[in-house]
Amino acid sequence: MLTIKCPWCGERDQIEFSYGGEGHIARPTETEKLTDAEWGDYIFFRKNPKGVHYERWTHSAGCRRWFNAVRHTVTDQFWDVYKTGEEAPVPPEDWDGIQSRAEYEAARSTQAAKKEG
């Protein structure tokens, strides 16, 4: 079962959420000056990475608020969620999406403790 953490309500089952597409897409300011091709690019073309992806989600069966998330597209593992307008968390480059953020940081902590001791 996949759970998603709402920044307001906490962990909930994925069925309560709706995917809202790629995050941090800025709407063009002077749309009347765009060519049809440029407008089409804005409307239809998005990244589709294999790996870390910044996305928009809404807690549609809960508080109904929108938020952003960092998710690994191969494993569906979420690194973190954050409210709209907050700075996006950046996962480490060696995060492979298999572990959650808590598991990753705990493993790093254990490795550091072993090196010291």
N, C-alpha and C positions, 0 to 999 in steps of 0.2 A: 504494500500500500504506500502510495506517495503522499506525503504530507507537505504542506506549504505553510510557512510562518507569515501570518498577517502582522504588520507592525503594530496594529492596534489590538487585535483579538488573540494573538498567539497562534500556536500550531493548530491546524485544521486539516481535514481530509481534502484532497485535491478536488473532489466533486463540488466543493463550495466556491471554487475560483474559476475565473474566465481569463484566458490569455488575451492580451491586448496588443501584441505585436512588439516589434523592436523598440527599445527605449531610446530616449534622447534624440528623437527626430525633430529637428527644428522646422517649423512651417516657414516657407519663403515669405518675406515681408512684402514684397511688391509683386504679387501674383499676376497682375495685369501685364507686367513686362516679360513674363516667362513665355517661351515658345511652347507649343503643344508637346514637343518632345521633352522639354525640361519639366513641365507640369506632370507629364506621364511618368517620368523618372521619380519625381517626388511621391506620387500617389502609389505606384506599383512596385518599385524596386527597393528591396531591402537586403541586408546581409543575411546569409544563411551559413554561418560558420560551423565547422566541426570543432567544438570546444567551447570556450567561454563566450557567453552571449549576454548582453544587457537587454532586459525585457520589461514590458509593462504588464501588470496583472491587476485584476479587480477582485475583491472579495464579494462576489455577486450574491452569494447566499448567506452573507453575514452583514458586516457593517457597510458594504457597498462602496467602500473607498478604494481609490486607485493607489498603487504603489509600484515601485521598481524592484527588480530582482536581478541577481547575477546567477546564471544557471549554466551548467555544463550540458551541451546539447547531446552528447553521446550517452551520458549516464543518467541524465535528468536530475543530477545532484545539484542542490542549491548551495551556493557559497554564502550568500547573504541576501537579505531584503532591506529596503530602505524607503523612507517616505519621499514622495515627489518633492523636489527642491533640495533634498539633502545631497551631500557629495557621495558619489558612487564609490563603494568599496572596491578595491582592486585585489583580486586573488594573486598569490605568488605565481610566478611563471612556471614553477615545477608542480603546481597543483594539477593532477590528472583527472579530477572529477570523480574519483572512486570514493574518497572519504568526504565526510561532511567537514565544514570548517572546524567544528569542535574536535572531531577526530584527528584532523590534520594538525591542529595546534597542539593537541595533547601528545601526539607522536613526536612532534618537534621538541616539545618540552622534555619528554623522556630521553630523547637523543642528546639534548644539551646537558641533562643531568648526568648521563652516563659518561660523557666526555669530561665533566668536571670531577667526577668521583672515580 
